[in-house]
Amino acid sequence: MPREILRVGACPKCDADDLQCRYNHFEKDELRIVSWEHKCAECGYRETTAFRSDDPEELQPEVVDRCPYCGRQGHL
């Protein structure tokens, strides 16, 4: 499972400059899972979002390889 972790700036909760953006991409047969997480290493603040290819069509975003929090591009 390819993972990419980048430091993306200040935490919205504690303002520490240690907010990390984690991108995960997993594929097996016809299933694809893409997940995004923003987490502060200082206070533990965390936001996560995941998209699965077998979710209902109305829940599928147009772009899954772009972070919904900071907008950075992941690599599928």
For each residue, the residues with C-beta under 8 A, 3 or more apart:
1: 24 25 26
2: 23 24 25 75
3: 22 23 24
4: 22 23 74 75
5: 20 21 22 23
6: 20 21 72
7: 17 18 19 20 21
8: 19 20 21 38 70 72
9: 17 19 70
10: 15 16 17 19
11: 14 15 16 17 18 19 40 42 43 45
12: 15 19 45
13: 40 43 45
14: 11 40 42 43 45
15: 10 11 12
16: 10 11 19 40 41 42 43
17: 7 9 10 11
18: 7 11 40 41 42
19: 7 8 9 10 11 12 16 38 39 40 45
20: 5 6 7 8 38 39 40 41
21: 5 6 7 8 36 37 38 67 69 70 72
22: 3 4 5 35 36 37 38 39
23: 2 3 4 5 34 35 36 67 72 74 75
24: 1 2 3 33 34 35 36 37
25: 1 2 32 33 34 65 74 75 76
26: 1 31 32 33 34
27: 31 32 33
28: 31
29:
30: 53 54
31: 26 27 28 52 53 54
32: 25 26 27 52 53
33: 24 25 26 27 50 51 52 53
34: 23 24 25 26 50 51 64 65 74 76
35: 22 23 24 48 49 50 51
36: 21 22 23 24 48 49 50 67 68 69 74
37: 21 22 24 46 47 48 49
38: 8 19 20 21 22 45 46 47 48 67 69 70
39: 19 20 22 44 45 46 47
40: 11 13 14 16 18 19 20 43 44 45 46
41: 16 18 20
42: 11 14 16 18
43: 11 13 14 16 40
44: 39 40
45: 11 12 13 14 19 38 39 40
46: 37 38 39 40
47: 37 38 39 69
48: 35 36 37 38
49: 35 36 37 68 69
50: 33 34 35 36
51: 33 34 35 55 59 60 61 64
52: 31 32 33 55
53: 30 31 32 33 60
54: 30 31
55: 51 52 59 60
56: 59 60
57: 60
58:
59: 51 55 56
60: 51 53 55 56 57 64
61: 51 64 68
62:
63: 66
64: 34 51 60 61
65: 25 34 73 74 75 76
66: 63 71 72 73 74
67: 21 23 36 38 70 71 72 73 74
68: 36 49 61
69: 21 36 38 47 49
70: 8 9 21 38 67
71: 66 67
72: 6 8 21 23 66 67
73: 65 66 67
74: 4 23 25 34 36 65 66 67
75: 2 4 23 25 65
76: 25 34 65
